[in-house]
Structure formats: C-alpha cells, structure tokens
Amino acid sequence: MKLTDAKIKAAKPKEKPYKLADGHGMYLDIRPNGSKYWRLKYRIFNKEKLLSFGVYP
C-alpha cells in the first residue's frame, strides 16, 4: 500500500523509532524527535544494504 501525504502528516512520533512501509523496500523512518527520513532497504550479492534519500518533506 502506498503512503499518502495525509498518512505521513498524521504519523506522530512514538517513544521508539518506527517505520511506515511504502512498498518494494522503501519506507519512512519516524524518529522519537519527530524527524521523518526516507530509506530504501535492498539486497545485492546476498547482503542487505540501506540507502537514505533524505528528510520528509
């Protein structure tokens, strides 16, 4: 299920960091201080990698 702008704005920080999935490894990482980061988790040569795309908005 794709994330919408309304869902992202409604996501409030919690005591621990959590993720909102967007699909195909892309997710929004929400931190306790309220920061929201776009990240992509993928595998290459059987090793898991993490790529950061920046801050929301």
C-alpha positions in Angstrom: 0.0 0.0 0.0 1.4 3.4 -1.0 1.9 6.1 1.5 -0.1 9.3 1.0 0.8 12.8 2.2 -2.2 12.7 4.7 -0.9 9.4 6.2 2.6 10.8 6.6 1.4 14.0 8.2 -0.8 12.0 10.6 2.2 9.9 11.7 3.2 11.1 15.2 6.5 10.3 16.9 6.5 7.5 19.5 8.8 6.5 22.3 10.8 4.3 19.9 11.6 4.8 16.2 9.2 3.0 13.8 8.7 2.5 10.1 5.8 3.2 7.6 6.2 0.9 4.6 5.7 2.4 1.1 6.5 -0.8 -0.9 9.4 -2.6 -2.5 11.7 -1.9 0.4 11.0 1.8 0.6 9.9 3.2 3.9 9.6 6.3 6.1 11.6 6.1 9.3 9.9 8.1 12.0 12.2 9.1 15.0 11.1 10.0 18.6 12.2 13.6 18.0 9.7 13.9 15.1 12.1 13.6 12.2 11.0 11.6 9.2 13.5 10.0 6.8 13.0 8.2 3.5 15.0 5.0 3.4 15.3 2.0 1.0 16.4 -1.4 2.1 17.7 -3.7 -0.6 19.9 -6.8 -1.2 22.9 -7.1 -3.5 25.1 -10.2 -3.7 23.1 -11.6 -0.8 24.0 -8.7 1.5 21.4 -6.3 2.9 22.0 -2.6 2.2 20.3 0.6 3.4 20.1 3.7 1.3 18.9 7.0 2.6 17.1 9.5 0.3 16.6 12.4 2.7 14.2 14.1 5.0 10.4 14.4 4.6 9.0 16.8 3.2 
